[in-house]
């Protein structure tokens, strides 16, 4: 990419999926695996914490969000019969595919150049799964952004910003390439939940 996203090499450990403090991540919309599509997530220390590897295929209907060691932390499925509506089901890891953790459906934005996704989190504790935290206790969330842009905001059911995805800037304020994103996650918001939504938007745009 011309310059390194972070100065440090990735380690074999990943951070907790939920923090009591605001967390910042960098997403490179590319896979570290040769000849593979996907994305790579770095924490604020420059360590790889999550990744998606699509292998030779973009915009797949089934993808797996993994930690650095390859453990599946979220399974993302596009509903084939409702593809035009942009409907996705997401499941905790790959263990229980009978009850979605949350569901994402695309709606129309208020303006011509905007888009909105509605996000419905499971209605009970068993369906929500182990990753759901107090930030997800409100079942309805929204993703709001502009057409042809990977930047967007995640709004919780109370109208508060839960996470912001935007172009990353260097320490000198220079905006990096379109495939390098900065993700700011508010306290008590599950970062796996956020990373899955970033993936869905990237898949919908054909960017991974």
C-alpha positions in Angstrom: 0.0 0.0 0.0 3.0 2.3 -0.2 3.1 2.8 3.6 2.3 0.5 6.4 -1.0 0.9 8.2 0.6 0.2 11.5 4.2 0.0 12.6 3.8 -3.3 14.5 3.5 -6.9 13.4 0.3 -8.8 14.3 0.4 -11.1 17.3 -1.5 -14.3 18.1 -3.8 -12.7 20.6 -7.0 -10.8 20.1 -8.7 -8.2 22.3 -12.0 -8.7 24.1 -15.1 -8.2 21.9 -16.5 -5.5 24.3 -14.7 -2.8 26.2 -15.7 -0.2 28.8 -13.7 2.4 26.9 -13.9 3.8 23.4 -11.9 1.6 21.0 -10.4 2.5 17.6 -9.7 -0.1 14.9 -8.2 0.1 11.4 -9.7 -2.0 8.7 -7.8 -2.7 5.5 -10.3 -3.9 2.9 -8.0 -6.6 1.7 -7.2 -10.1 2.9 -3.7 -11.0 4.0 -4.1 -14.3 2.2 -2.7 -14.4 -1.3 -5.3 -14.4 -4.1 -8.1 -13.8 -1.6 -10.7 -11.1 -1.0 -11.9 -10.0 2.4 -10.7 -7.6 5.0 -8.2 -7.4 7.9 -8.9 -5.7 11.2 -6.1 -4.1 13.3 -6.5 -2.9 16.9 -5.1 0.4 18.1 -1.7 -1.3 18.8 -1.5 -2.5 15.2 -2.2 -6.1 16.0 -4.5 -8.2 13.7 -7.6 -9.1 15.7 -10.2 -10.1 13.1 -10.2 -11.1 9.4 -12.3 -12.3 6.5 -10.8 -14.4 3.7 -13.1 -15.0 0.7 -10.7 -16.7 -1.6 -11.0 -15.8 -5.3 -14.6 -14.6 -4.9 -16.1 -11.3 -4.1 -19.6 -10.6 -2.5 -20.1 -14.2 -1.4 -23.5 -15.2 0.1 -21.8 -16.9 3.1 -18.7 -15.5 4.8 -17.0 -16.1 8.1 -15.6 -13.4 10.4 -12.6 -15.0 12.2 -10.1 -14.0 14.8 -6.4 -14.1 14.0 -6.2 -17.9 14.8 -9.0 -18.7 12.4 -11.7 -19.3 15.0 -15.1 -18.3 13.6 -16.7 -15.5 15.7 -19.6 -14.7 13.4 -21.2 -16.3 10.3 -22.8 -14.0 7.8 -25.4 -15.3 5.4 -27.1 -13.4 2.6 -30.8 -14.5 2.2 -30.8 -15.6 -1.5 -34.5 -15.3 -2.1 -34.5 -11.8 -0.7 -31.2 -10.6 -2.2 -32.7 -7.6 -3.8 -33.9 -6.4 -0.4 -30.4 -6.7 1.0 -31.4 -9.1 3.8 -28.6 -10.7 5.8 -28.7 -13.1 8.8 -25.8 -13.2 11.2 -25.0 -16.0 13.7 -22.8 -16.4 16.7 -19.7 -18.4 15.5 -20.8 -21.4 13.4 -22.4 -23.4 16.1 -26.1 -22.5 16.0 -27.5 -21.6 12.6 -31.1 -22.0 13.7 -31.4 -18.7 15.4 -29.8 -15.5 14.0 -27.9 -13.3 16.4 -29.2 -10.3 14.3 -30.7 -9.6 11.0 -29.9 -6.8 8.6 -32.3 -5.4 5.9 -31.7 -2.5 3.5 -34.2 0.4 3.3 -34.3 3.6 1.3 -32.4 6.7 2.5 -34.1 10.0 3.2 -32.1 11.5 0.3 -31.3 10.2 -3.1 -27.6 9.7 -2.4 -28.0 8.1 1.0 -28.8 4.6 2.3 -30.1 3.0 5.5 -29.9 -0.5 6.9 -32.2 -1.6 9.7 -30.6 -4.0 12.2 -32.8 -6.2 14.3 -31.0 -8.0 17.2 -32.5 -11.3 18.6 -35.5 -10.8 20.9 -34.3 -13.0 23.8 -31.1 -13.7 25.6 -30.7 -17.2 24.1 -31.1 -15.8 20.6 -28.8 -12.9 21.2 -26.0 -15.1 22.2 -22.9 -14.5 24.2 -21.7 -11.5 22.4 -24.7 -9.3 23.1 -24.0 -6.6 25.7 -25.9 -3.8 27.3 -25.4 -1.7 24.1 -27.4 -4.2 22.2 -30.2 -4.5 24.7 -32.2 -2.2 22.4 -33.2 -4.5 19.6 -33.3 -2.0 16.8 -30.2 -0.4 15.3 -29.6 1.5 12.1 -26.7 1.9 9.7 -26.6 5.2 7.8 -24.3 6.3 5.0 -23.9 7.7 1.6 -24.1 5.9 -1.7 -20.7 4.7 -3.2 -19.0 5.2 0.2 -17.8 2.7 2.7 -18.2 5.4 5.5 -21.2 5.1 7.7 -22.6 5.4 11.3 -24.3 2.8 13.5 -27.1 4.3 15.5 -28.6 2.4 18.5 -32.3 2.2 19.4 -32.0 5.3 21.5 -30.6 7.4 18.7 -27.1 7.4 20.0 -24.1 6.8 17.8 -22.6 3.3 18.6 -19.8 3.3 16.1 -18.4 5.4 13.2 -16.7 4.1 10.1 -14.7 6.6 8.2 -11.6 7.0 6.0 -8.4 6.7 8.0 -6.1 9.7 8.3 -2.4 9.6 8.9 -0.8 11.3 11.9 -0.3 14.3 9.7 -4.0 14.4 8.8 -3.6 13.0 5.3 -6.5 10.9 4.2 -5.4 7.4 3.2 -6.8 5.2 0.4 -10.5 4.3 0.1 -9.7 0.8 1.3 -8.3 1.9 4.6 -10.9 2.6 7.2 -10.9 3.9 10.8 -13.6 2.4 13.0 -14.4 4.1 16.3 -16.5 1.9 18.7 -18.2 3.5 21.7 -17.9 1.9 25.2 -19.9 -1.2 25.9 -20.6 -1.8 22.2 -19.6 -5.2 20.9 -16.9 -4.8 18.3 -17.7 -8.1 16.7 -21.3 -6.8 16.1 -19.7 -3.7 14.5 -17.2 -5.6 12.4 -20.0 -7.8 11.0 -21.9 -4.8 9.9 -18.8 -3.4 8.2 -18.5 -6.7 6.4 -22.1 -6.7 5.3 -21.8 -3.2 3.8 -18.5 -4.1 2.1 -20.1 -7.2 0.6 -23.1 -5.3 -0.5 -20.9 -2.8 -2.3 -18.8 -5.6 -3.9 -15.7 -4.4 -2.1 -14.7 -7.7 -0.5 
